[in-house]
Amino acid sequence: MNKLIEAIKKSLAKDGINENVVALLKELREWFKANMNEPGYVKMVRLAYEDIEANGDYTYLFLEDSDGKANLEYFIDLLSDNQNKYNKEELQEVRNLMEGIEPEVEEETEDNA
């Protein structure tokens, strides 16, 4: 997996989001299918490359002040250390974004004292 992650990062840095990145993401998806029991990650990688194929860019903007390339790099970084507790939490948030699930907003309660 690390070789694929590094190849994706190098391709993004050199050429940006392109067909090579899509091909590498497809390889990464196959790696997750074959080596990990994490269907959520398999789906997320598929959604990522399908988004690029459909839009010519990565449009899941988890980092609001960044472009698609930076967001894709961040997503790849999270996947590279997917056993990290905090990365798992953020990957769940990214997955919710990809699937169109709105984040739950905690309601503030006012004390009427």
DATAJO-V298336 format. One line per field, one symbol per residue. burial: 1 if it has 9 or more other ideal C-beta (glycine too) atoms within 8 Angstrom, else 0. A space follows every 50 residues. Layout:
BEGIN
burial->???
END
This chain:
BEGIN
burial->10011011101100001000110111111011000000011111111110 11000001011100000111111111011101000011011111111100 0000000000000
END
